[in-house]
Amino acid sequence: MPHVLVLNASYEPLGVVPLRRALVLVLENKAICLEESGAFMHSATRAVPAPSVIRLKRFVRVPYRGPVPLTRRALFARDGGRCMYCGAAASSVDHVIPRSRGGRHAWDNVVAACRRCNHVKADRHLPELGWRLRHQPAPPTGLAWRIIGTGHRDPRWLPYLQPFGADDVMARIDGVCAKESGPTPSGGPRHYSATA
């Protein structure tokens, strides 16, 4: 089922809800539809345009927001879906300091990795292999990470998320950052084909 971006009365992004929940908020006059998805929801007597972005009519006070939750989806978004060791397409999660050697499961110790690098690295430290990271891992910040890190995206959301850092997030996800597509750093692993 499609998802809908929910904005506070101040246009601050609050979260993403299923289409059905968003439609209930609009029909109960608790929210206004700002963008339509182009689809229609049909009842026995009428058809209602399905929203893509809604804004609450009353301001909702949001309690303290802790750090962005560390999920596989958000991690791959932060790292642009690329291996932090060689730059290939990432398919797994790796702990820079292995958990077997006291490493924590935290944003500054977890990176996206390709299957090959993850297997070669195993439970060793980077200096033991002569490798280094493409970028230093750090926790993502900003409201846009909370929305886009859920994995639900719609191009119609972008104008509402841009004031909250969405351009950087989207560039990382789409893999168009120049740093992400650059050559493999010296000392990092290189993947060779069997014919090379």
Order of alpha helices (4+ residues) and beta strands (2+ residues): beta-beta-alpha-beta-beta-alpha-beta-beta-alpha-alpha-alpha-alpha-alpha
